[in-house]
Amino acid sequence: MLRLGAQVRFTDAEIAQARQLGLDLSGVNTVEGYSREVVRLVRLLERNCPDLLETLATALSERTGRPLPAKLRRVR
Protein backbone atom coordinates (compact mmCIF):
# COMPACT_ATOMS: atom_id res chain seq x y z
CA MET A 1 0.00 0.00 0.00
CA LEU A 2 1.24 3.44 -0.87
CA ARG A 3 -0.05 6.24 1.31
CA LEU A 4 0.13 10.00 0.93
CA GLY A 5 -1.94 11.81 3.53
CA ALA A 6 -5.47 10.46 3.29
CA GLN A 7 -4.88 8.97 -0.16
CA VAL A 8 -3.96 5.28 -0.57
CA ARG A 9 -3.08 3.11 -3.53
CA PHE A 10 -2.93 -0.68 -3.61
CA THR A 11 -0.95 -2.86 -5.98
CA ASP A 12 -2.74 -5.46 -8.09
CA ALA A 13 -1.22 -8.17 -5.88
CA GLU A 14 -2.52 -6.48 -2.71
CA ILE A 15 -5.99 -6.17 -4.23
CA ALA A 16 -5.96 -9.86 -5.18
CA GLN A 17 -4.78 -10.90 -1.72
CA ALA A 18 -7.42 -8.74 -0.01
CA ARG A 19 -10.11 -10.21 -2.27
CA GLN A 20 -9.24 -13.68 -0.93
CA LEU A 21 -10.01 -12.35 2.55
CA GLY A 22 -13.33 -10.83 1.47
CA LEU A 23 -12.20 -7.21 0.99
CA ASP A 24 -12.80 -5.42 -2.31
CA LEU A 25 -10.07 -2.78 -2.51
CA SER A 26 -10.35 -2.23 -6.26
CA GLY A 27 -12.14 1.12 -5.91
CA VAL A 28 -10.57 2.22 -2.63
CA ASN A 29 -8.35 5.30 -2.84
CA THR A 30 -8.64 6.88 0.61
CA VAL A 31 -7.98 5.78 4.19
CA GLU A 32 -11.67 6.39 4.87
CA GLY A 33 -12.62 4.13 1.95
CA TYR A 34 -10.35 1.39 3.30
CA SER A 35 -11.97 1.74 6.74
CA ARG A 36 -15.44 1.50 5.19
CA GLU A 37 -14.48 -1.70 3.39
CA VAL A 38 -13.11 -3.27 6.58
CA VAL A 39 -16.27 -2.27 8.48
CA ARG A 40 -18.39 -3.80 5.70
CA LEU A 41 -16.54 -7.10 6.12
CA VAL A 42 -16.84 -7.01 9.92
CA ARG A 43 -20.60 -6.40 9.68
CA LEU A 44 -20.93 -9.26 7.22
CA LEU A 45 -19.10 -11.55 9.65
CA GLU A 46 -21.21 -10.26 12.53
CA ARG A 47 -24.42 -11.22 10.71
CA ASN A 48 -23.32 -14.51 9.15
CA CYS A 49 -20.42 -15.86 11.22
CA PRO A 50 -20.47 -14.36 14.72
CA ASP A 51 -18.31 -17.16 16.15
CA LEU A 52 -15.64 -16.54 13.52
CA LEU A 53 -15.72 -12.81 14.24
CA GLU A 54 -15.29 -13.52 17.95
CA THR A 55 -12.35 -15.83 17.23
CA LEU A 56 -10.69 -13.19 15.05
CA ALA A 57 -11.29 -10.44 17.62
CA THR A 58 -9.85 -12.59 20.41
CA ALA A 59 -6.76 -13.45 18.38
CA LEU A 60 -6.23 -9.81 17.45
CA SER A 61 -6.65 -8.78 21.08
CA GLU A 62 -4.08 -11.33 22.23
CA ARG A 63 -1.62 -10.35 19.52
CA THR A 64 -1.84 -6.60 20.12
CA GLY A 65 -2.30 -6.73 23.89
CA ARG A 66 -5.41 -4.56 23.68
CA PRO A 67 -8.49 -5.61 25.64
CA LEU A 68 -11.65 -6.72 23.90
CA PRO A 69 -14.68 -4.43 24.12
CA ALA A 70 -17.08 -5.53 26.86
CA LYS A 71 -19.54 -6.71 24.22
CA LEU A 72 -17.05 -9.35 23.04
CA ARG A 73 -15.74 -10.56 26.40
CA ARG A 74 -16.83 -14.07 27.27
CA VAL A 75 -17.97 -15.13 30.68
CA ARG A 76 -16.35 -18.47 31.43
MOLIN-V789020 format. One record per residue. N is the residue number from 1. SS is DSSP state (A for helix, B for strand, O for the rest). PSI is psi in whole degrees, 0 to 359 (* if undefined). OMEGA is omega in whole degrees, -180 to 180 (999 if undefined). Layout:
# MOLIN-V789020
n: [N & N]
ss: [SS & SS]
psi: [PSI & PSI]
omega: [OMEGA & OMEGA]
This chain:
# MOLIN-V789020
n: [1 & 2 & 3 & 4 & 5 & 6 & 7 & 8 & 9 & 10 & 11 & 12 & 13 & 14 & 15 & 16 & 17 & 18 & 19 & 20 & 21 & 22 & 23 & 24 & 25 & 26 & 27 & 28 & 29 & 30 & 31 & 32 & 33 & 34 & 35 & 36 & 37 & 38 & 39 & 40 & 41 & 42 & 43 & 44 & 45 & 46 & 47 & 48 & 49 & 50 & 51 & 52 & 53 & 54 & 55 & 56 & 57 & 58 & 59 & 60 & 61 & 62 & 63 & 64 & 65 & 66 & 67 & 68 & 69 & 70 & 71 & 72 & 73 & 74 & 75 & 76]
ss: [O & B & B & B & O & O & B & B & B & O & O & A & A & A & A & A & A & A & A & A & A & O & O & O & O & O & O & O & O & B & A & A & A & A & A & A & A & A & A & A & A & A & A & A & A & A & A & A & O & A & A & A & A & A & A & A & A & A & A & A & A & A & A & A & O & O & O & O & O & A & A & A & O & O & O & O]
psi: [132 & 136 & 135 & 102 & 234 & 356 & 140 & 152 & 137 & 145 & 164 & 322 & 319 & 320 & 318 & 318 & 317 & 323 & 324 & 335 & 353 & 7 & 135 & 97 & 7 & 327 & 7 & 128 & 9 & 160 & 320 & 318 & 321 & 315 & 317 & 319 & 320 & 317 & 320 & 316 & 318 & 317 & 322 & 316 & 320 & 319 & 317 & 334 & 62 & 326 & 321 & 318 & 318 & 319 & 316 & 317 & 319 & 315 & 319 & 320 & 315 & 320 & 321 & 343 & 7 & 142 & 153 & 150 & 152 & 324 & 331 & 358 & 134 & 148 & 121 & *]
omega: [172 & -178 & 174 & -175 & -180 & -179 & 176 & 175 & 179 & 176 & 177 & 180 & 178 & 178 & 179 & 180 & 179 & 180 & 178 & 179 & 179 & 179 & 175 & -178 & -174 & -179 & -176 & 178 & 176 & 176 & 178 & 178 & 177 & 179 & 179 & -179 & 177 & 178 & 178 & 180 & 179 & 179 & 177 & 178 & -180 & -179 & -169 & -176 & -175 & 179 & 177 & 178 & 179 & 178 & 179 & -180 & 179 & 179 & 179 & 178 & 180 & -178 & -177 & -178 & 179 & -179 & 174 & 172 & -178 & -179 & -176 & 179 & 178 & 171 & -177 & 999]
